[in-house]
């Protein structure tokens, strides 16, 4: 069963960026695509390079869907479910994320 974990104030994540947080021993990449309260939580581990870098990726929109491009090998992962655009057999784990009273929370 998932439990909500308080991670950081929303203001610590600038719009159009990502940050990494250690939540219950798991590296979580948190993304805030716009200046609103929408946030996404994905694994920070790039499955192609096996490196902790996805939080440093570039957020992009393609066909009205939000993606993050890995800074190493440039594969794109869909923010909503972690699916890799270039290789659909690969994906990264995702978790529910929300903002509650100005604090970003992730359910692991």
Secondary structure, 3 states (H helix, E strand, C coil): CCCEEEEEEHHHCCCCEEEEEEECCEEEEEEECCCCCCCEEEECEECCCCEECHHHCEEEEECCEEEEECCCCCCEEECCCCEECCCCCCECCEECEEEECCEEEEEC
